[in-house]
């Protein structure tokens, strides 16, 4: 075990490991959390499969919740990599919403192709603990950037404070995700894509600028 840096968190030390060494712990952990969920996952079972003692593991993770957070972080990075999607620079509102629909359509297709990612995404809603840990992922930052880009194109309204608009849309997105999670096993990819188109239309109806002129409150 390397000499401990008191200024580093266990998670930071974990991410400094070579990918293969990091996967020794995250691989079994990902499988365990995906199949058992956070509450029923066994840290002892994970460490046994990883061939690590608790002393070794606690150098890289603080506890089971920290390991779960590391697994979600790794899964998020894999999702972004698999998406291979460049939102680009849409030139108008119509192109913007087309890009949004394509982005979320691709997310669903990636999850159809990767059962572990899909299971992790579904189980995020198992409890307050899992939801809180998942909220530490950079979703909200990406959401903010998406809103601001849409406002610059006149595709997203600016008559509400941005944090209020973001929280409203994010709450809608969470409920959509929750429904998909509960019904994922019965969904076909073509049905998902059709629903995705309809849902993006719903988001657009809420987020697009009102027909009448109103005060710009986006900076409040």
Phi and psi in degrees as GROMACS dihedral restraints (atoms count N, CA, C in turn):
[ dihedral_restraints ]
;  ai    aj    ak    al  type     phi  dphi    fc
    3     4     5     6     1   -66.1    20    10
    4     5     6     7     1   161.1    20    10
    6     7     8     9     1   -63.4    20    10
    7     8     9    10     1   134.0    20    10
    9    10    11    12     1   -75.4    20    10
   10    11    12    13     1   132.7    20    10
   12    13    14    15     1   -96.3    20    10
   13    14    15    16     1   114.3    20    10
   15    16    17    18     1   -64.9    20    10
   16    17    18    19     1   -18.8    20    10
   18    19    20    21     1   -87.9    20    10
   19    20    21    22     1    -8.2    20    10
   21    22    23    24     1   -96.2    20    10
   22    23    24    25     1   144.4    20    10
   24    25    26    27     1   -83.1    20    10
   25    26    27    28     1   158.9    20    10
   27    28    29    30     1   -55.0    20    10
   28    29    30    31     1   -41.1    20    10
   30    31    32    33     1   -62.0    20    10
   31    32    33    34     1   -38.9    20    10
   33    34    35    36     1   -63.2    20    10
   34    35    36    37     1   -39.2    20    10
   36    37    38    39     1   -66.8    20    10
   37    38    39    40     1   -36.0    20    10
   39    40    41    42     1   -60.7    20    10
   40    41    42    43     1   -44.3    20    10
   42    43    44    45     1   -73.8    20    10
   43    44    45    46     1   -14.6    20    10
   45    46    47    48     1   -81.8    20    10
   46    47    48    49     1   -12.6    20    10
   48    49    50    51     1   -67.8    20    10
   49    50    51    52     1   151.0    20    10
   51    52    53    54     1   -57.9    20    10
   52    53    54    55     1   150.4    20    10
   54    55    56    57     1   -54.6    20    10
   55    56    57    58     1   -43.4    20    10
   57    58    59    60     1   -64.4    20    10
   58    59    60    61     1   -39.8    20    10
   60    61    62    63     1   -69.1    20    10
   61    62    63    64     1   -38.7    20    10
   63    64    65    66     1   -65.2    20    10
   64    65    66    67     1   -39.1    20    10
   66    67    68    69     1   -66.6    20    10
   67    68    69    70     1   -22.5    20    10
   69    70    71    72     1   -58.4    20    10
   70    71    72    73     1   -35.4    20    10
   72    73    74    75     1   -93.8    20    10
   73    74    75    76     1   -45.2    20    10
   75    76    77    78     1   -71.2    20    10
   76    77    78    79     1   -30.3    20    10
   78    79    80    81     1   -60.7    20    10
   79    80    81    82     1   -57.8    20    10
   81    82    83    84     1   -61.8    20    10
   82    83    84    85     1   -35.3    20    10
   84    85    86    87     1   -65.9    20    10
   85    86    87    88     1   -42.4    20    10
   87    88    89    90     1   -60.9    20    10
   88    89    90    91     1   -45.6    20    10
   90    91    92    93     1   -62.7    20    10
   91    92    93    94     1   -42.9    20    10
   93    94    95    96     1   -65.0    20    10
   94    95    96    97     1   -47.6    20    10
   96    97    98    99     1   -68.2    20    10
   97    98    99   100     1   -34.1    20    10
   99   100   101   102     1   -69.2    20    10
  100   101   102   103     1   -38.2    20    10
  102   103   104   105     1   -90.7    20    10
  103   104   105   106     1   -33.1    20    10
  105   106   107   108     1  -103.1    20    10
  106   107   108   109     1   -22.0    20    10
  108   109   110   111     1    82.7    20    10
  109   110   111   112     1   164.2    20    10
  111   112   113   114     1   -63.2    20    10
  112   113   114   115     1   -47.1    20    10
  114   115   116   117     1   -62.5    20    10
  115   116   117   118     1   -40.8    20    10
  117   118   119   120     1   -93.9    20    10
  118   119   120   121     1    -4.7    20    10
  120   121   122   123     1   -67.9    20    10
  121   122   123   124     1   141.5    20    10
  123   124   125   126     1  -107.2    20    10
  124   125   126   127     1   117.9    20    10
  126   127   128   129     1   -63.5    20    10
  127   128   129   130     1   -37.9    20    10
  129   130   131   132     1   -61.6    20    10
  130   131   132   133     1   -40.8    20    10
  132   133   134   135     1   -66.7    20    10
  133   134   135   136     1   -40.6    20    10
  135   136   137   138     1   -60.4    20    10
  136   137   138   139     1   -47.5    20    10
  138   139   140   141     1   -67.3    20    10
  139   140   141   142     1   -34.7    20    10
  141   142   143   144     1   -63.2    20    10
  142   143   144   145     1   -44.2    20    10
  144   145   146   147     1   -68.8    20    10
  145   146   147   148     1   -30.1    20    10
  147   148   149   150     1   -81.5    20    10
  148   149   150   151     1   -12.8    20    10
  150   151   152   153     1    69.2    20    10
  151   152   153   154     1    36.2    20    10
  153   154   155   156     1  -123.5    20    10
  154   155   156   157     1   145.6    20    10
  156   157   158   159     1   -84.0    20    10
  157   158   159   160     1   165.1    20    10
  159   160   161   162     1   -63.4    20    10
  160   161   162   163     1   -36.4    20    10
  162   163   164   165     1   -60.9    20    10
  163   164   165   166     1   -42.2    20    10
  165   166   167   168     1   -67.1    20    10
  166   167   168   169     1   -44.0    20    10
  168   169   170   171     1   -65.0    20    10
  169   170   171   172     1   -40.3    20    10
  171   172   173   174     1   -72.3    20    10
  172   173   174   175     1    -6.0    20    10
  174   175   176   177     1   -75.5    20    10
  175   176   177   178     1   -25.2    20    10
  177   178   179   180     1  -111.8    20    10
  178   179   180   181     1   -15.4    20    10
  180   181   182   183     1  -138.4    20    10
  181   182   183   184     1   150.0    20    10
  183   184   185   186     1   -82.6    20    10
  184   185   186   187     1   -37.0    20    10
  186   187   188   189     1  -170.2    20    10
  187   188   189   190     1  -172.0    20    10
  189   190   191   192     1   -64.1    20    10
  190   191   192   193     1   -38.3    20    10
  192   193   194   195     1   -63.8    20    10
  193   194   195   196     1   -38.8    20    10
  195   196   197   198     1   -66.0    20    10
  196   197   198   199     1   -39.5    20    10
  198   199   200   201     1   -64.7    20    10
  199   200   201   202     1   -40.1    20    10
  201   202   203   204     1   -61.6    20    10
  202   203   204   205     1   -42.3    20    10
  204   205   206   207     1   -61.7    20    10
  205   206   207   208     1   -39.6    20    10
  207   208   209   210     1   -65.8    20    10
  208   209   210   211     1   -38.4    20    10
  210   211   212   213     1   -63.9    20    10
  211   212   213   214     1   -44.3    20    10
  213   214   215   216     1   -64.4    20    10
  214   215   216   217     1   -39.4    20    10
  216   217   218   219     1   -62.7    20    10
  217   218   219   220     1   -43.9    20    10
  219   220   221   222     1   -64.7    20    10
  220   221   222   223     1   -41.3    20    10
  222   223   224   225     1   -65.4    20    10
  223   224   225   226     1   -39.0    20    10
  225   226   227   228     1   -62.4    20    10
  226   227   228   229     1   -43.3    20    10
  228   229   230   231     1   -62.6    20    10
  229   230   231   232     1   -38.9    20    10
  231   232   233   234     1   -67.7    20    10
  232   233   234   235     1   -38.7    20    10
  234   235   236   237     1   -60.9    20    10
  235   236   237   238     1   -47.5    20    10
  237   238   239   240     1   -60.5    20    10
  238   239   240   241     1   -41.5    20    10
  240   241   242   243     1   -65.1    20    10
  241   242   243   244     1   -43.1    20    10
  243   244   245   246     1   -69.2    20    10
  244   245   246   247     1   -30.6    20    10
  246   247   248   249     1   -62.2    20    10
  247   248   249   250     1   -40.5    20    10
  249   250   251   252     1    44.9    20    10
  250   251   252   253     1    50.2    20    10
  252   253   254   255     1  -118.4    20    10
  253   254   255   256     1   125.1    20    10
  255   256   257   258     1  -106.7    20    10
  256   257   258   259     1   111.9    20    10
  258   259   260   261     1   -61.1    20    10
  259   260   261   262     1   -27.9    20    10
  261   262   263   264     1    70.4    20    10
  262   263   264   265     1  -153.9    20    10
  264   265   266   267     1  -130.3    20    10
  265   266   267   268     1    79.2    20    10
  267   268   269   270     1   -58.4    20    10
  268   269   270   271     1   145.9    20    10
  270   271   272   273     1   -93.9    20    10
  271   272   273   274     1   -15.1    20    10
  273   274   275   276     1  -153.3    20    10
  274   275   276   277     1   176.3    20    10
  276   277   278   279     1   -61.8    20    10
  277   278   279   280     1   -40.0    20    10
  279   280   281   282     1   -63.8    20    10
  280   281   282   283     1   -44.3    20    10
  282   283   284   285     1   -63.7    20    10
  283   284   285   286     1   -38.1    20    10
  285   286   287   288     1   -58.2    20    10
  286   287   288   289     1   -50.7    20    10
  288   289   290   291     1   -69.9    20    10
  289   290   291   292     1   -30.1    20    10
  291   292   293   294     1   -63.9    20    10
  292   293   294   295     1   -40.4    20    10
  294   295   296   297     1   -67.3    20    10
  295   296   297   298     1   -40.0    20    10
  297   298   299   300     1   -60.4    20    10
  298   299   300   301     1   -46.1    20    10
  300   301   302   303     1   -61.9    20    10
  301   302   303   304     1   -41.7    20    10
  303   304   305   306     1   -65.5    20    10
  304   305   306   307     1   -41.4    20    10
  306   307   308   309     1   -59.2    20    10
  307   308   309   310     1   -51.7    20    10
  309   310   311   312     1   -71.6    20    10
  310   311   312   313     1   -28.9    20    10
  312   313   314   315     1   -63.2    20    10
  313   314   315   316     1   -41.6    20    10
  315   316   317   318     1   -66.8    20    10
  316   317   318   319     1   -37.9    20    10
  318   319   320   321     1   -55.8    20    10
  319   320   321   322     1   -48.3    20    10
  321   322   323   324     1   -61.4    20    10
  322   323   324   325     1   -42.0    20    10
  324   325   326   327     1   -65.4    20    10
  325   326   327   328     1   -37.8    20    10
  327   328   329   330     1   -61.9    20    10
  328   329   330   331     1   -42.1    20    10
  330   331   332   333     1   -67.3    20    10
  331   332   333   334     1   -33.3    20    10
  333   334   335   336     1   -63.4    20    10
  334   335   336   337     1   -32.2    20    10
  336   337   338   339     1   -88.2    20    10
  337   338   339   340     1   -16.8    20    10
  339   340   341   342     1  -126.6    20    10
  340   341   342   343     1    97.6    20    10
  342   343   344   345     1   -65.9    20    10
  343   344   345   346     1   -31.8    20    10
  345   346   347   348     1   -67.7    20    10
  346   347   348   349     1   -46.4    20    10
  348   349   350   351     1   -59.4    20    10
  349   350   351   352     1   -43.1    20    10
  351   352   353   354     1   -62.3    20    10
  352   353   354   355     1   -43.6    20    10
  354   355   356   357     1   -64.6    20    10
  355   356   357   358     1   -41.2    20    10
  357   358   359   360     1   -63.2    20    10
  358   359   360   361     1   -41.5    20    10
  360   361   362   363     1   -63.8    20    10
  361   362   363   364     1   -42.0    20    10
  363   364   365   366     1   -65.1    20    10
  364   365   366   367     1   -43.0    20    10
  366   367   368   369     1   -76.1    20    10
  367   368   369   370     1    -6.3    20    10
  369   370   371   372     1   -57.0    20    10
  370   371   372   373     1   -28.1    20    10
  372   373   374   375     1   -94.6    20    10
  373   374   375   376     1    13.1    20    10
  375   376   377   378     1   -65.6    20    10
  376   377   378   379     1   -34.7    20    10
  378   379   380   381     1  -158.4    20    10
  379   380   381   382     1   171.3    20    10
  381   382   383   384     1   -62.0    20    10
  382   383   384   385     1   -35.5    20    10
  384   385   386   387     1   -63.5    20    10
  385   386   387   388     1   -48.7    20    10
  387   388   389   390     1   -66.7    20    10
  388   389   390   391     1   -38.0    20    10
  390   391   392   393     1   -64.9    20    10
  391   392   393   394     1   -42.2    20    10
  393   394   395   396     1   -63.0    20    10
  394   395   396   397     1   -43.3    20    10
  396   397   398   399     1   -64.8    20    10
  397   398   399   400     1   -41.1    20    10
  399   400   401   402     1   -64.7    20    10
  400   401   402   403     1   -31.1    20    10
  402   403   404   405     1   -68.3    20    10
  403   404   405   406     1   -11.6    20    10
  405   406   407   408     1   -79.9    20    10
  406   407   408   409     1   -10.8    20    10
  408   409   410   411     1   -71.0    20    10
  409   410   411   412     1   159.0    20    10
  411   412   413   414     1   -78.5    20    10
  412   413   414   415     1    31.7    20    10
  414   415   416   417     1   -64.0    20    10
  415   416   417   418     1   -45.7    20    10
  417   418   419   420     1   -66.0    20    10
  418   419   420   421     1   -37.8    20    10
  420   421   422   423     1   -61.4    20    10
  421   422   423   424     1   -43.8    20    10
  423   424   425   426     1   -64.9    20    10
  424   425   426   427     1   -37.7    20    10
  426   427   428   429     1   -62.8    20    10
  427   428   429   430     1   -44.2    20    10
  429   430   431   432     1   -59.2    20    10
  430   431   432   433     1   -45.6    20    10
  432   433   434   435     1   -63.3    20    10
  433   434   435   436     1   -37.8    20    10
  435   436   437   438     1   -65.7    20    10
  436   437   438   439     1   -41.7    20    10
  438   439   440   441     1   -63.9    20    10
  439   440   441   442     1   -46.4    20    10
  441   442   443   444     1   -63.8    20    10
  442   443   444   445     1   -39.2    20    10
  444   445   446   447     1   -64.3    20    10
  445   446   447   448     1   -40.8    20    10
  447   448   449   450     1   -64.6    20    10
  448   449   450   451     1   -36.5    20    10
  450   451   452   453     1   -66.3    20    10
  451   452   453   454     1   -38.3    20    10
  453   454   455   456     1   -63.4    20    10
  454   455   456   457     1   -26.7    20    10
  456   457   458   459     1   -95.5    20    10
  457   458   459   460     1    -1.4    20    10
  459   460   461   462     1    74.9    20    10
  460   461   462   463     1    18.2    20    10
  462   463   464   465     1   -92.8    20    10
  463   464   465   466     1   -20.0    20    10
  465   466   467   468     1  -126.4    20    10
  466   467   468   469     1   138.4    20    10
  468   469   470   471     1   -65.1    20    10
  469   470   471   472     1   152.1    20    10
  471   472   473   474     1  -126.8    20    10
  472   473   474   475     1    16.7    20    10
  474   475   476   477     1   -91.6    20    10
  475   476   477   478     1     7.6    20    10
  477   478   479   480     1  -125.9    20    10
  478   479   480   481     1   150.1    20    10
  480   481   482   483     1   -56.5    20    10
  481   482   483   484     1   137.6    20    10
  483   484   485   486     1   -59.6    20    10
  484   485   486   487     1   -37.4    20    10
  486   487   488   489     1   -68.0    20    10
  487   488   489   490     1   -33.9    20    10
  489   490   491   492     1   -67.9    20    10
  490   491   492   493     1   -46.3    20    10
  492   493   494   495     1   -60.9    20    10
  493   494   495   496     1   -44.1    20    10
  495   496   497   498     1   -60.2    20    10
  496   497   498   499     1   -46.4    20    10
  498   499   500   501     1   -65.5    20    10
  499   500   501   502     1   -36.4    20    10
  501   502   503   504     1   -64.2    20    10
  502   503   504   505     1   -48.4    20    10
  504   505   506   507     1   -67.9    20    10
  505   506   507   508     1   -37.1    20    10
  507   508   509   510     1   -65.8    20    10
  508   509   510   511     1   -39.2    20    10
  510   511   512   513     1   -63.2    20    10
  511   512   513   514     1   -40.9    20    10
  513   514   515   516     1   -60.8    20    10
  514   515   516   517     1   -44.8    20    10
  516   517   518   519     1   -62.1    20    10
  517   518   519   520     1   -39.7    20    10
  519   520   521   522     1   -63.9    20    10
  520   521   522   523     1   -41.0    20    10
  522   523   524   525     1   -67.8    20    10
  523   524   525   526     1   -37.8    20    10
  525   526   527   528     1   -61.5    20    10
  526   527   528   529     1   -46.3    20    10
  528   529   530   531     1   -61.0    20    10
  529   530   531   532     1   -40.9    20    10
  531   532   533   534     1   -62.2    20    10
  532   533   534   535     1   -41.3    20    10
  534   535   536   537     1   -66.1    20    10
  535   536   537   538     1   -45.9    20    10
  537   538   539   540     1   -60.2    20    10
  538   539   540   541     1   -39.1    20    10
  540   541   542   543     1   -61.2    20    10
  541   542   543   544     1   -40.9    20    10
  543   544   545   546     1   -72.6    20    10
  544   545   546   547     1   -23.9    20    10
  546   547   548   549     1  -116.1    20    10
  547   548   549   550     1     7.9    20    10
  549   550   551   552     1   -59.0    20    10
  550   551   552   553     1   -41.0    20    10
  552   553   554   555     1   -63.2    20    10
  553   554   555   556     1   -26.8    20    10
  555   556   557   558     1   -95.4    20    10
  556   557   558   559     1    -7.0    20    10
  558   559   560   561     1   -84.7    20    10
  559   560   561   562     1   139.7    20    10
  561   562   563   564     1   -96.6    20    10
  562   563   564   565     1   157.7    20    10
  564   565   566   567     1   -63.1    20    10
  565   566   567   568     1   -35.3    20    10
  567   568   569   570     1   -68.6    20    10
  568   569   570   571     1   -36.3    20    10
  570   571   572   573     1   -67.5    20    10
  571   572   573   574     1   -40.7    20    10
  573   574   575   576     1   -57.9    20    10
  574   575   576   577     1   -46.7    20    10
  576   577   578   579     1   -64.2    20    10
  577   578   579   580     1   -37.2    20    10
  579   580   581   582     1   -65.8    20    10
  580   581   582   583     1   -45.3    20    10
  582   583   584   585     1   -62.4    20    10
  583   584   585   586     1   -39.9    20    10
  585   586   587   588     1   -58.9    20    10
  586   587   588   589     1   -42.5    20    10
  588   589   590   591     1   -61.1    20    10
  589   590   591   592     1   -43.5    20    10
  591   592   593   594     1   -67.0    20    10
  592   593   594   595     1   -40.1    20    10
  594   595   596   597     1   -68.1    20    10
  595   596   597   598     1   -41.3    20    10
  597   598   599   600     1   -61.2    20    10
  598   599   600   601     1   -37.1    20    10
  600   601   602   603     1   -61.4    20    10
  601   602   603   604     1   -38.4    20    10
  603   604   605   606     1   -65.4    20    10
  604   605   606   607     1   -45.8    20    10
  606   607   608   609     1   -59.4    20    10
  607   608   609   610     1   -41.8    20    10
  609   610   611   612     1   -63.5    20    10
  610   611   612   613     1   -40.3    20    10
  612   613   614   615     1   -64.0    20    10
  613   614   615   616     1   -29.9    20    10
  615   616   617   618     1   -82.4    20    10
  616   617   618   619     1   -39.5    20    10
  618   619   620   621     1   -89.6    20    10
  619   620   621   622     1   -23.9    20    10
  621   622   623   624     1   -71.2    20    10
  622   623   624   625     1   155.8    20    10
  624   625   626   627     1   -59.7    20    10
  625   626   627   628     1   144.1    20    10
  627   628   629   630     1   -65.4    20    10
  628   629   630   631     1   157.2    20    10
  630   631   632   633     1   -66.8    20    10
  631   632   633   634     1   -33.4    20    10
  633   634   635   636     1   -92.5    20    10
  634   635   636   637     1   153.4    20    10
  636   637   638   639     1   -69.9    20    10
  637   638   639   640     1   143.9    20    10
  639   640   641   642     1  -149.8    20    10
  640   641   642   643     1   169.2    20    10
  642   643   644   645     1   -68.8    20    10
  643   644   645   646     1   141.4    20    10
  645   646   647   648     1   -80.1    20    10
  646   647   648   649     1   113.2    20    10
  648   649   650   651     1  -116.6    20    10
  649   650   651   652     1    13.8    20    10
  651   652   653   654     1   -63.9    20    10
  652   653   654   655     1   -24.7    20    10
  654   655   656   657     1   -90.6    20    10
  655   656   657   658     1    -1.1    20    10
